[in-house]
């Protein structure tokens, strides 16, 4: 699993700054492209 935080729009005006993108690889010995499942998380907040 790889996680990225969107910190800028660099030519992609629909990027929401502060959102997270989480990418998974389906197999341990897979091709390591981390595009087998990709999810964008918005409005993330810590648990009080």
C-alpha positions, 0 to 999 in steps of 0.5 A, spaced: 500 500 500 502 506 498 499 513 500 499 520 497 497 527 500 495 531 495 499 538 496 498 542 489 494 542 483 500 543 478 496 543 472 490 539 474 485 544 477 480 538 479 485 536 485 483 537 491 488 539 496 488 536 502 485 529 500 489 523 500 490 517 495 491 510 497 493 505 492 494 497 493 497 492 489 493 485 489 499 480 490 505 480 494 509 478 488 505 483 483 508 488 478 509 493 483 505 498 479 500 500 485 494 501 480 490 495 482 485 499 487 486 506 488 481 510 492 481 518 494 479 520 501 476 526 502 474 530 509 479 526 513 479 528 520 483 525 526 478 521 531 477 525 537 
